[in-house]
């Protein structure tokens, strides 16, 4: 006689539901019929479960082949995701459990995967982690640039908008790309009443110096070669493809500010540009010369 007569027979005593049974089968690698290769790792799964839970997996696994001619094991290579991110996504789809996301980079990778593979609860879990991240003037640039996730970028840009002077003075500004600096101009963060023309120029030049490390010693005294800085600031960047030199707005400098810029940063401006800028500063509105093409 069946030992379990009078009640449901359980082939695994801790299984209490269909999802629990599917998770058990997945964790123990039973009855797998598909596998995914990500980097150097292979993940085995079940077509029926994956197709039922994820539209993208359903499309990947669909075959216009007679059942008798289908391979015993479908093999698919995933190239747009890290091994760790895929493992968390795959485990979540099969078990409804969210694994340990120990780094910000991994959270961002999983977040993008959750969007692509249409897993709203996993996406929400990532969002909750992202919203708890502490942004500082020192790390906001690196967080901004390591992600193309809108939620992250918007939060970083909002932080920069509120703390632009602190960000410019931080050690993290060295990591800012030319495109990031250009976007700060495009968004109006560097064109504020709290930032004078001289302060703006000083911050932009300082950023370029930190990237170029262009300080040199001559006769035991520090001397700076702003020719290299100029070349760096002349590179077209940002969505408008304008150079940072053009964003500085030298034509808005007063003669005193222009003189200080020439003294503090020799060779940043050419002699011809200096001549034109002084003419522009003193000329009446209808007689101003054409500005240099930066």
LOVEX-900860 format. One line per 5 residues: number of its first residue (from 1); their letters; for each residue x, y, z of N, C-alpha, C. Coordinates in Angstrom, 2 decimals. Each point is the difference from the previous one (the first is absolute). Last residue first. Example, Ala and Ser with C-alpha at 12.3 -4.5 7.8 and 13.67 -1.06 7.14 Angstrom:
2
2	sa	12.85:-2.25:7.08:0.82:1.19:0.06:-0.77:1.09:0.73  0.29:-5.72:-0.07:-0.89:1.19:0.00:0.90:1.20:0.00 .
//
This chain:
294
294	xxxxx	35.82:79.12:-32.72:0.48:-1.04:0.90:-0.77:-1.28:-0.26  1.00:4.80:-2.49:-0.74:-1.24:-0.22:0.58:-1.11:0.87  -0.11:5.58:0.89:0.78:-1.14:-0.49:-0.86:-1.25:-0.12  -2.55:4.66:-0.51:0.75:-0.71:1.02:0.80:-1.16:-0.59  -1.44:4.81:-2.35:-0.41:-1.41:0.07:0.91:-0.74:0.97 .
289	xxxxx	-0.81:5.25:0.84:0.61:-0.89:-1.01:-0.51:-1.43:0.17  -2.74:4.70:1.16:0.81:-1.05:0.62:0.56:-0.94:-1.06  -3.03:4.11:-0.16:1.32:-0.06:-0.64:0.91:-1.10:0.57  -4.56:1.36:1.49:-0.10:-0.24:-1.43:1.33:-0.19:-0.70  -0.32:0.91:4.77:-0.78:-1.19:-0.32:-0.04:-0.30:-1.50 .
284	xxxxx	4.28:2.58:1.81:-1.43:0.20:0.22:-0.76:-1.20:-0.56  5.10:-0.58:1.83:-0.79:0.47:-1.15:-1.46:0.19:0.38  3.54:-1.83:2.90:-0.09:1.47:-0.02:-0.89:0.53:-1.12  0.81:-4.75:0.70:-0.37:0.56:1.30:-0.24:1.50:-0.05  1.65:-2.40:-3.78:-1.41:-0.34:0.24:-0.49:0.66:1.29 .
279	xxxxx	4.56:0.32:-1.05:-0.79:0.82:-0.91:-1.49:-0.20:0.25  2.88:-2.78:2.33:0.07:1.36:0.53:-0.79:0.96:-0.89  0.35:-4.41:-1.48:-0.82:0.06:1.22:0.03:1.39:0.63  2.75:-0.97:-3.79:-1.42:0.03:-0.36:-0.88:0.17:1.23  4.64:-0.55:0.67:-0.27:1.27:-0.69:-1.48:0.14:-0.31 .
274	xxxxx	1.47:-4.09:1.76:0.05:1.06:1.02:-0.34:1.34:-0.62  0.46:-3.65:-2.88:-1.24:-0.11:0.78:-0.06:1.09:1.07  3.94:-0.37:-2.52:-1.09:0.49:-0.83:-1.33:-0.05:0.75  3.84:-1.82:2.05:0.10:1.46:-0.07:-1.14:0.59:-0.81  -1.06:-4.64:2.35:1.02:0.48:-0.95:0.01:1.53:0.01 .
269	xxxxx	-1.35:-3.17:4.28:-0.56:0.74:-1.13:1.14:0.44:-0.92  1.28:-2.51:3.50:-1.33:-0.59:-0.09:-0.76:0.63:-1.16  4.44:1.34:1.48:-0.14:-0.89:-1.16:-1.33:-0.75:-0.04  1.15:1.97:4.73:0.68:0.35:-1.26:-0.13:-1.11:-1.03  -2.56:1.34:4.51:0.04:-1.18:-0.87:0.65:0.35:-1.34 .
264	xxxxx	-0.44:3.23:3.59:-0.01:-1.26:0.76:0.23:-1.23:-0.88  -0.31:4.43:-1.92:1.13:-0.06:0.92:0.10:-1.36:0.69  -3.65:0.92:-2.84:1.21:-0.03:-0.81:1.24:-0.15:0.89  -4.17:0.56:2.10:0.05:-1.31:-0.66:1.28:-0.14:-0.81  -0.95:4.15:1.97:0.39:-0.97:1.03:0.13:-1.39:-0.62 .
259	xxxxx	-1.64:3.46:-2.73:1.41:0.21:0.31:0.52:-1.00:1.03  -4.58:0.00:-0.99:0.77:-0.50:-1.14:1.49:0.15:0.24  -2.98:1.83:3.11:-0.02:-1.46:0.08:0.82:-0.61:-1.13  -0.53:4.66:-0.05:0.80:-0.40:1.17:0.07:-1.52:0.12  -2.77:1.89:-3.36:1.42:0.17:-0.31:0.90:-0.42:1.16 .
254	xxxxx	-4.59:-2.49:-0.08:0.35:1.42:0.02:1.47:0.14:-0.38  -3.06:-4.19:-1.70:0.96:0.47:1.00:0.13:1.52:-0.09  -2.56:-2.89:-2.98:-0.75:0.61:1.10:0.92:0.53:1.10  1.52:-2.42:-3.87:-0.52:1.30:-0.47:-0.82:0.71:1.09  1.83:-4.46:0.52:0.99:1.06:0.19:-0.54:1.37:-0.41 .
249	xxxxx	-1.96:-4.87:0.84:-0.61:1.32:-0.22:0.96:1.16:0.24  -0.11:-5.21:0.29:0.51:0.87:1.06:-0.54:1.42:-0.14  -0.79:-3.57:-3.21:-0.96:0.09:1.10:0.47:0.97:1.09  2.72:-1.08:-3.80:-1.12:0.84:-0.42:-1.01:0.19:1.13  3.69:-2.85:0.68:0.47:1.38:-0.15:-1.14:0.92:-0.38 .
244	xxxxx	-0.63:-4.68:0.14:-0.15:0.63:1.31:0.51:1.45:-0.03  -1.98:-2.19:-4.52:1.17:-0.14:0.87:-0.27:0.69:1.33  -3.90:-2.33:-3.04:0.75:1.25:0.14:1.20:-0.25:0.90  -3.89:-2.94:-1.44:1.29:-0.14:-0.65:0.76:1.33:-0.05  -4.36:-1.44:2.02:0.06:1.08:-0.98:1.32:0.02:-0.75 .
239	xxxxx	-0.85:-3.14:3.48:-1.03:-0.24:-1.02:0.01:1.07:-1.08  4.65:-0.99:2.56:-1.39:0.23:0.39:-0.97:-0.23:-1.13  5.03:1.56:-1.22:-0.56:-1.00:0.91:-1.45:0.36:0.33  5.10:1.41:-2.85:-1.47:0.04:-0.03:-0.58:-1.12:0.87  4.84:2.37:0.86:-0.59:-1.22:-0.56:-1.53:0.11:0.00 .
234	xxxxx	3.26:3.20:1.88:-0.46:0.25:-1.37:-0.68:-1.21:-0.62  2.19:0.16:4.36:-1.27:0.72:0.05:-0.58:0.28:-1.38  4.26:-2.09:0.47:-1.00:-0.87:0.63:-1.38:0.66:-0.01  3.71:2.48:-1.50:-0.31:-1.07:-0.95:-1.08:-0.93:0.54  1.61:3.37:2.89:-0.78:0.56:-1.11:-0.41:-1.09:-0.99 .
229	xxxxx	2.94:-1.16:3.41:-1.35:0.20:0.54:-0.91:0.53:-1.10  4.52:-0.35:-1.00:-0.62:-1.33:0.06:-1.43:0.09:0.52  2.50:3.91:0.03:-0.22:-0.39:-1.38:-0.68:-1.36:-0.07  1.58:2.15:4.01:-1.43:0.05:-0.30:-0.29:-0.23:-1.47  3.89:-1.01:3.83:-0.10:0.11:-1.45:-1.47:-0.06:-0.38 .
224	xxxxx	2.81:1.55:4.70:-1.04:-0.80:-0.63:-0.08:0.28:-1.49  3.65:0.11:4.52:-0.48:0.73:-1.17:-0.99:-0.88:-0.73  3.08:0.43:4.95:-1.11:-0.60:-0.75:-0.40:0.92:-1.16  5.07:-0.25:1.97:-1.30:0.63:0.27:-1.07:-0.64:-0.87  4.76:-1.03:-0.21:-0.42:-0.24:1.37:-1.34:0.61:0.36 .
219	xxxxx	1.91:0.19:-4.41:0.87:0.74:0.91:-0.49:-0.11:1.44  -3.51:-1.96:-2.60:1.02:0.68:-0.79:0.79:0.90:0.93  -4.01:-4.31:-0.20:0.91:0.83:0.79:1.05:0.61:-0.91  -5.43:-1.70:-0.76:1.42:-0.29:-0.22:0.82:0.93:0.88  -5.50:-2.04:-0.89:0.93:0.84:0.75:1.44:-0.41:-0.30 .
214	xxxxx	-4.28:-2.00:-1.72:0.90:0.79:-0.84:0.94:0.93:0.77  -3.79:-3.80:0.26:1.18:0.04:0.87:1.11:0.81:-0.65  -4.66:-1.10:-1.57:1.22:0.00:-0.79:1.26:-0.12:0.85  -4.42:0.19:1.92:-0.02:-1.08:-0.98:1.34:-0.12:-0.72  -0.63:3.48:3.07:-0.04:-1.26:0.74:-0.01:-1.19:-0.97 .
209	xxxxx	-0.28:4.36:-1.79:1.33:-0.27:0.54:0.05:-1.34:0.71  -4.15:1.59:-1.55:0.86:-0.44:-1.11:1.40:-0.34:0.48  -3.02:1.80:3.14:-0.45:-1.34:-0.43:0.90:-0.54:-1.10  0.70:4.43:1.35:0.46:-0.94:1.04:-0.39:-1.43:-0.36  -1.60:3.47:-2.71:1.43:-0.21:-0.22:0.55:-1.00:1.01 .
204	xxxxx	-4.45:1.29:0.55:0.14:-0.78:-1.24:1.47:-0.29:-0.29  -1.05:2.74:3.71:-0.45:-1.37:0.22:0.18:-0.87:-1.25  1.03:4.64:-0.23:0.92:-0.67:0.91:-0.38:-1.46:0.19  -2.88:2.82:-2.48:1.22:-0.31:-0.74:0.98:-0.78:0.87  -3.90:1.54:2.11:-0.33:-0.99:-1.02:1.25:-0.43:-0.75 .
199	xxxxx	0.37:3.54:3.03:-0.15:-1.28:0.70:-0.29:-1.12:-0.99  0.15:4.38:-1.69:1.33:-0.42:0.43:-0.04:-1.35:0.70  -4.07:2.01:-1.26:0.74:-0.40:-1.19:1.38:-0.53:0.37  -3.60:-0.48:3.84:0.47:1.10:-0.84:0.76:-0.54:-1.20  -3.95:-2.13:3.16:1.29:-0.36:-0.60:0.42:1.14:-0.93 .
194	xxxxx	-4.20:-0.05:2.25:0.94:-0.26:1.10:1.39:-0.33:-0.51  -3.75:0.69:-2.91:0.39:1.29:0.58:1.02:-0.20:1.12  -0.20:-3.56:-4.00:-0.83:0.42:1.11:0.51:1.33:0.55  1.08:-4.04:-3.49:-0.30:1.40:-0.35:-0.99:0.52:1.03  1.46:-4.52:-0.13:1.23:0.77:0.16:-0.20:1.46:-0.37 .
189	xxxxx	-3.53:-3.25:-0.36:0.49:-0.13:1.37:1.24:0.86:0.25  -2.89:-0.84:-4.13:0.01:1.29:0.69:0.56:-0.04:1.41  -0.41:-3.41:-3.67:-1.12:0.02:0.95:-0.05:1.30:0.81  3.52:-0.76:-3.09:-1.25:-0.05:-0.76:-1.22:0.08:0.91  4.37:-0.33:1.93:-0.24:1.30:-0.62:-1.36:0.04:-0.68 .
184	xxxxx	1.32:-4.05:1.74:-0.21:0.91:1.13:-0.24:1.42:-0.51  1.21:-3.26:-3.10:-1.41:-0.15:0.40:-0.31:0.89:1.18  4.46:-0.25:-1.46:-0.82:0.72:-0.99:-1.48:-0.06:0.38  3.03:-2.48:2.59:0.18:1.44:0.24:-0.87:0.81:-0.96  0.06:-4.60:-0.68:-0.68:0.31:1.25:0.12:1.48:0.32 .
179	xxxxx	2.34:-1.64:-3.72:-1.44:0.00:-0.26:-0.78:0.35:1.26  4.66:-0.59:0.32:-0.32:1.27:-0.68:-1.49:0.09:-0.28  1.19:-3.02:4.13:0.40:0.04:-1.41:-0.33:1.36:-0.58  1.13:-1.29:5.28:-1.00:0.47:-0.96:0.56:0.00:-1.42  2.39:-1.06:4.16:-0.53:-1.12:-0.78:-1.00:0.45:-1.07 .
174	xxxxx	1.98:3.01:3.21:1.05:-0.45:-0.92:-0.53:-1.11:-0.93  -2.50:1.81:3.66:-0.19:0.71:-1.27:1.04:-0.44:-1.02  -0.18:-1.47:4.68:-0.69:-0.80:-1.00:-0.16:0.67:-1.34  1.77:1.99:4.03:1.01:-0.82:-0.66:-0.64:-0.82:-1.13  -2.27:4.73:1.34:0.25:-1.32:0.55:1.13:-0.73:-0.74 .
169	xxxxx	-2.23:4.41:-0.87:1.16:0.06:0.89:0.43:-1.37:0.51  -3.83:0.57:-2.84:1.14:0.56:-0.73:1.27:0.00:0.85  -4.07:-1.30:2.00:0.43:-1.01:-0.97:1.23:0.49:-0.75  -2.09:2.98:2.95:0.66:-1.06:0.73:0.53:-1.08:-0.92  -2.59:3.44:-1.85:1.29:0.53:0.44:0.78:-1.04:0.77 .
164	xxxxx	-4.43:-1.11:-1.50:0.95:0.15:-1.09:1.36:0.51:0.45  -4.48:-1.80:1.99:1.31:0.08:0.67:1.13:0.26:-1.00  -4.74:-0.52:-1.16:-0.10:0.59:1.33:1.36:0.27:0.63  -0.35:-2.12:-4.26:-0.66:1.31:-0.12:-0.05:0.71:1.35  1.58:-4.44:-0.18:0.99:0.95:-0.53:-0.61:1.39:-0.10 .
159	xxxxx	-2.86:-3.50:1.24:0.98:0.27:1.07:1.01:1.04:-0.47  -3.07:-1.55:-3.14:-0.68:0.84:0.99:0.94:0.36:1.15  1.55:-3.02:-3.24:-0.07:1.36:-0.54:-0.71:0.94:0.97  0.21:-4.58:1.15:1.33:0.63:0.03:-0.05:1.43:-0.50  -3.91:-2.56:-0.29:0.31:0.27:1.41:1.35:0.69:0.13 .
154	xxxxx	-1.32:-1.45:-4.26:-0.83:1.12:0.44:0.30:0.38:1.45  2.13:-3.82:-1.81:0.52:1.23:-0.59:-0.80:1.21:0.46  -1.45:-4.33:1.34:1.27:0.37:0.63:0.49:1.35:-0.53  -3.88:-1.84:-1.93:-0.25:0.27:1.41:1.25:0.49:0.70  0.30:-1.49:-4.58:-0.61:1.33:0.20:-0.22:0.36:1.46 .
149	xxxxx	3.93:-3.20:-1.88:-1.35:-0.19:0.53:-0.62:1.36:0.30  4.52:-1.27:-1.54:-0.89:0.61:-0.99:-1.45:-0.23:0.40  5.13:0.19:2.77:-1.34:-0.50:-0.25:-0.68:0.70:-1.16  4.32:0.97:2.04:0.07:-1.46:-0.12:-1.37:-0.57:-0.37  0.84:4.73:0.75:0.63:-0.46:-1.23:0.06:-1.51:-0.12 .
144	xxxxx	-1.89:2.24:3.90:-0.67:0.49:-1.21:0.55:-0.67:-1.24  2.13:-0.77:4.11:-1.28:-0.71:-0.05:-0.75:0.39:-1.28  4.00:2.27:0.87:0.27:-1.39:-0.35:-1.28:-0.81:-0.10  -0.34:4.49:1.42:0.44:-0.06:-1.39:0.24:-1.45:-0.43  -1.12:0.96:4.55:-1.15:0.14:-0.91:0.41:-0.10:-1.47 .
139	xxxxx	2.78:-0.14:4.24:-0.31:-1.22:-0.76:-1.07:0.17:-1.07  1.81:3.60:2.98:1.15:-0.77:-0.47:-0.37:-1.19:-0.87  -3.22:2.84:2.18:0.68:0.78:-1.03:1.16:-0.78:-0.60  -3.88:-2.96:1.89:0.83:1.05:0.56:0.63:0.78:-1.15  -4.28:-3.86:1.22:0.80:0.75:-0.96:0.77:1.08:0.73 .
134	xxxxx	-2.37:-4.89:1.39:0.40:1.32:0.44:0.87:0.65:-1.06  -4.08:-3.87:-0.44:1.43:0.32:-0.14:0.28:1.42:0.48  -4.36:-2.15:-0.35:0.63:0.08:1.32:1.49:0.33:-0.10  -2.84:-0.74:-3.82:-0.50:1.19:0.68:0.64:0.20:1.37  0.93:-3.92:-2.57:0.58:1.18:-0.63:-0.40:1.28:0.74 .
129	xxxxx	-1.93:-4.11:1.29:1.41:0.07:0.38:0.64:1.27:-0.54  -4.40:-0.91:-1.25:0.04:0.30:1.43:1.44:0.11:0.49  -0.75:-1.36:-4.43:-0.29:1.41:0.18:0.07:0.40:1.46  0.38:-4.55:-1.16:1.21:0.75:-0.34:-0.20:1.49:0.22  -3.70:-2.78:0.57:0.97:-0.27:1.06:1.30:0.76:-0.25 .
124	xxxxx	-3.33:0.14:-3.32:-0.38:0.80:1.17:0.98:-0.20:1.15  0.53:-2.66:-3.84:0.31:1.40:-0.32:-0.30:0.89:1.21  -1.31:-4.44:0.25:1.45:0.09:0.12:0.46:1.43:-0.28  -4.52:-0.89:-0.65:0.32:-0.08:1.43:1.50:0.07:0.25  -1.68:-0.01:-4.57:-0.29:1.23:0.76:0.35:-0.06:1.48 .
119	xxxxx	1.59:-2.32:-4.63:-0.18:-0.52:1.35:-0.23:1.18:0.95  1.25:-0.58:-5.11:-1.37:0.24:0.47:-0.27:-0.68:1.34  4.17:0.43:-2.74:-0.66:-1.30:0.09:-1.36:0.09:0.69  2.69:3.93:-0.63:0.05:-0.69:-1.29:-0.79:-1.30:0.03  0.49:2.47:4.03:-0.80:0.74:-0.96:-0.08:-0.77:-1.32 .
114	xxxxx	2.76:-1.72:3.33:-1.41:-0.13:0.42:-0.93:0.74:-0.95  4.68:0.42:-0.57:-0.47:-1.33:-0.41:-1.47:-0.20:0.35  2.15:3.93:1.43:-0.17:0.02:-1.46:-0.53:-1.33:-0.51  1.03:0.21:4.56:-1.12:0.92:-0.29:-0.28:0.04:-1.51  3.78:-2.31:1.57:-1.23:-0.77:0.22:-1.22:0.85:-0.33 .
109	xxxxx	4.18:2.10:-0.21:-0.08:-1.03:-1.04:-1.29:-0.80:0.13  0.97:3.19:3.33:-0.34:0.65:-1.26:-0.14:-1.01:-1.14  1.44:-1.55:4.20:-1.39:0.46:0.09:-0.44:0.62:-1.31  4.51:-1.17:0.42:-0.85:-1.18:-0.18:-1.47:0.38:0.07  3.21:3.34:0.85:0.07:-0.41:-1.40:-0.93:-1.18:-0.27 .
104	xxxxx	0.56:1.49:4.44:-0.87:0.89:-0.77:0.00:-0.39:-1.47  0.89:-3.84:3.65:0.65:1.21:-0.50:-0.99:0.84:-0.80  -1.13:-4.27:2.10:0.96:0.58:0.94:0.66:1.29:-0.49  -4.41:-3.32:-0.36:0.59:0.96:-0.93:0.94:0.87:0.80  -2.56:-5.05:0.61:0.79:1.08:0.60:0.61:0.88:-1.08 .
99	xxxxx	-4.59:-2.71:-1.14:1.31:-0.29:0.56:0.69:1.24:0.55  -5.32:-1.45:-0.57:0.97:0.98:-0.48:1.31:-0.24:0.71  -4.48:-3.25:-1.40:0.89:0.48:1.05:1.05:0.94:-0.60  -3.42:-2.78:-2.28:-0.61:1.19:0.60:0.83:0.54:1.16  0.97:-3.77:-3.19:-0.30:-0.24:1.42:-0.75:1.13:0.68 .
94	xxxxx	1.40:-0.20:-4.79:-0.27:-1.39:0.34:-0.46:-0.21:1.44  1.23:4.33:-1.76:-1.06:-0.52:-0.86:-0.41:-1.41:0.42  3.71:1.98:2.18:-1.26:0.65:0.37:-1.17:-0.56:-0.81  4.38:-1.42:-1.01:-0.43:-0.56:1.28:-1.34:0.58:0.42  2.04:1.79:-3.80:-0.42:-1.37:-0.27:-0.54:-0.66:1.26 .
89	xxxxx	1.89:4.37:0.35:-1.22:0.00:-0.81:-0.55:-1.40:-0.17  4.15:0.40:2.13:-1.06:0.53:0.86:-1.33:0.02:-0.75  3.77:-1.31:-2.45:-0.28:-0.99:1.06:-1.12:0.47:0.91  1.69:2.91:-3.32:-0.86:-1.04:-0.56:-0.36:-1.03:1.06  3.04:3.37:1.22:-1.33:0.57:-0.23:-0.96:-1.05:-0.54 .
84	xxxxx	4.53:-1.21:0.55:-0.65:0.21:1.30:-1.41:0.55:-0.16  2.75:-0.56:-3.87:-0.38:-1.28:0.59:-0.78:0.18:1.29  -0.31:3.95:-3.56:1.06:-0.67:0.76:-0.52:-1.31:0.57  -1.86:2.21:-4.66:-0.18:0.02:1.44:1.17:-0.70:0.69  -1.12:0.12:-4.82:-0.22:1.38:0.43:-0.18:0.13:1.51 .
79	xxxxx	0.53:-4.11:-2.81:1.22:0.82:-0.09:-0.15:1.40:0.57  -1.96:-5.50:-0.17:-0.40:1.34:0.40:1.25:0.87:0.07  -1.66:-4.94:-2.52:1.07:0.82:0.58:-0.52:1.41:0.27  -2.30:-5.25:-0.40:-0.06:1.40:-0.41:1.11:0.77:0.71  -2.16:-5.35:-1.12:1.13:0.77:0.53:-0.02:1.42:-0.58 .
74	xxxxx	-3.27:-4.80:0.92:0.15:1.26:-0.74:1.10:0.82:0.66  -1.01:-5.46:-0.04:0.39:1.14:0.83:0.21:1.22:-0.89  -1.59:-4.01:-1.89:-0.31:-0.33:1.40:0.31:1.17:0.92  -1.40:0.93:-5.14:1.13:-0.55:0.76:-0.41:-0.27:1.45  -3.51:-0.32:-4.17:0.59:0.97:0.90:1.16:-0.62:0.78 .
69	xxxxx	-3.09:-2.17:-3.18:1.30:0.44:-0.50:0.69:1.02:0.91  -4.42:-1.91:0.78:0.90:-1.15:-0.12:1.41:0.41:-0.44  -3.58:3.28:0.29:0.45:-0.49:1.30:1.01:-1.13:-0.09  -0.29:3.58:-3.96:-0.84:-1.10:0.48:0.56:-0.53:1.32  0.84:5.07:-1.24:0.53:-1.31:-0.36:-0.94:-1.07:0.56 .
64	xxxxx	0.72:5.10:0.54:-0.90:-0.45:-1.07:0.50:-1.32:-0.57  0.69:2.47:5.04:0.61:-0.65:-1.17:-1.08:-0.43:-0.99  1.15:3.30:4.78:-0.97:-0.48:-0.98:0.72:-0.57:-1.22  2.10:2.21:3.81:-0.11:-1.46:0.05:-0.98:-0.57:-1.02  0.84:4.77:0.60:1.29:-0.65:-0.20:-0.14:-1.51:-0.20 .
59	xxxxx	-3.79:2.60:1.15:0.40:0.22:-1.40:1.33:-0.69:-0.31  -1.53:-0.17:4.43:-0.94:-0.74:-0.85:0.37:0.14:-1.47  2.33:2.53:3.21:0.44:-1.39:-0.01:-0.91:-0.84:-0.89  -1.31:4.39:0.64:1.23:-0.04:-0.78:0.57:-1.41:-0.06  -3.90:0.86:2.68:-0.27:0.08:-1.45:1.26:-0.10:-0.85 .
54	xxxxx	-0.86:-2.10:4.99:0.75:1.08:-0.66:-0.25:0.00:-1.50  -1.94:-3.19:3.18:0.29:1.12:0.89:0.66:1.19:-0.69  -1.21:-4.22:-2.17:-1.20:0.44:0.71:0.24:1.28:0.80  3.57:-2.16:-2.28:-0.92:0.58:-0.98:-1.25:0.54:0.69  3.18:-2.32:2.63:0.55:1.27:-0.48:-0.94:0.69:-0.97 .
49	xxxxx	-1.16:-4.32:1.59:-0.02:0.97:1.09:0.47:1.37:-0.49  0.19:-3.59:-3.05:-1.39:0.28:0.35:-0.09:1.09:1.06  4.29:-1.70:-1.34:-0.64:0.85:-1.00:-1.40:0.41:0.40  4.09:-1.10:3.30:-1.14:-0.73:-0.55:-0.79:0.94:-0.91  5.56:-0.16:1.67:-1.36:0.31:0.43:-1.03:-0.82:-0.72 .
44	xxxxx	5.78:1.25:1.16:-0.99:-0.92:-0.55:-1.39:0.31:0.55  5.02:2.61:-0.90:-1.17:-0.06:0.87:-1.05:-0.89:-0.67  5.70:1.20:-0.14:-1.16:-0.59:-0.68:-1.14:-0.14:1.01  4.95:3.17:-0.65:-0.96:-0.78:0.78:-1.14:-0.51:-0.86  3.70:3.03:-1.18:0.52:-1.36:0.14:-0.96:-0.90:0.77 .
39	xxxxx	-2.05:4.07:-2.42:1.42:0.01:0.34:0.53:-1.42:0.02  -4.56:-0.63:-0.31:0.30:1.40:0.28:1.45:0.06:0.47  -3.93:-3.57:-2.29:1.42:0.22:0.23:0.24:1.50:0.14  -4.34:-3.65:0.66:0.43:1.33:-0.44:1.46:0.18:0.38  -3.94:-4.27:-0.91:1.11:0.57:0.75:0.44:1.31:-0.64 .
34	xxxxx	-4.27:-4.17:0.34:0.64:1.14:-0.67:1.14:0.51:0.86  -2.90:-3.61:1.30:-0.03:-0.20:-1.45:0.58:1.19:-0.77  -0.44:-2.86:5.30:0.33:1.21:-0.78:0.00:-0.32:-1.50  -0.97:-2.73:4.30:-0.84:0.09:-1.20:0.28:1.24:-0.84  2.11:0.34:4.78:-0.76:-1.14:-0.51:-0.75:0.37:-1.27 .
29	xxxxx	3.13:2.42:3.42:0.38:-0.29:-1.38:-0.73:-1.16:-0.62  -0.37:2.32:4.44:0.62:-1.32:-0.04:0.34:-0.44:-1.42  -2.17:4.18:0.95:1.18:-0.02:0.85:0.75:-1.33:-0.06  -4.15:0.48:-2.38:1.05:0.86:-0.54:1.28:-0.11:0.82  -3.83:-2.26:1.55:0.49:-0.63:-1.23:1.15:0.80:-0.59 .
24	xxxxx	-2.23:1.85:3.68:0.77:-1.18:0.40:0.61:-0.67:-1.23  -2.93:3.58:-0.68:1.26:0.48:0.54:0.90:-1.17:0.40  -4.36:-0.95:-1.40:0.81:0.43:-1.14:1.37:0.49:0.46  -3.15:-1.13:3.31:0.45:-1.20:-0.72:0.89:0.35:-1.17  -2.06:3.48:2.40:1.02:-0.65:0.82:0.57:-1.23:-0.67 .
19	xxxxx	-3.60:2.26:-2.05:1.24:0.77:-0.10:1.13:-0.63:0.82  -4.23:-2.08:0.38:0.60:-0.19:-1.31:1.26:0.83:-0.17  -1.21:-1.34:4.98:-0.67:0.70:-1.09:0.69:-0.33:-1.31  1.49:-1.59:4.29:-1.38:0.31:0.37:-0.78:0.68:-1.13  4.76:-3.10:1.56:-0.69:0.65:-1.11:-1.46:0.21:0.37 .
14	xxxxx	3.41:-2.36:2.62:-0.08:1.44:0.24:-0.72:0.76:-1.11  0.80:-4.88:-0.03:-0.82:0.38:1.15:-0.15:1.50:0.22  0.33:-2.95:-4.48:1.02:0.78:0.73:-0.72:0.68:1.15  -2.44:-2.86:-2.59:1.27:-0.56:-0.44:1.18:0.79:0.59  -5.15:-0.87:1.84:0.94:1.05:-0.37:1.33:-0.62:-0.37 .
9	xxxxx	-5.62:-1.30:0.40:1.37:-0.50:0.06:0.95:1.08:-0.49  -4.97:0.53:2.45:0.79:0.15:-1.23:1.41:-0.52:0.19  -3.84:-2.29:2.94:0.48:1.37:-0.17:0.84:0.10:-1.25  -2.03:-4.08:1.38:-0.79:0.88:0.85:0.45:1.45:-0.09  3.57:-3.72:-0.99:-1.43:-0.07:-0.29:-0.78:0.86:0.99 .
4	xxxx	4.93:-0.93:-0.61:-0.60:1.34:0.09:-1.50:-0.03:-0.26  2.88:-3.87:-0.24:0.22:0.56:1.34:-0.69:1.34:0.18  -1.62:-4.10:-3.22:0.75:1.25:-0.06:0.11:0.60:1.39  -0.44:-5.34:-0.65:-0.85:1.20:0.00:0.88:1.25:0.00 .
//
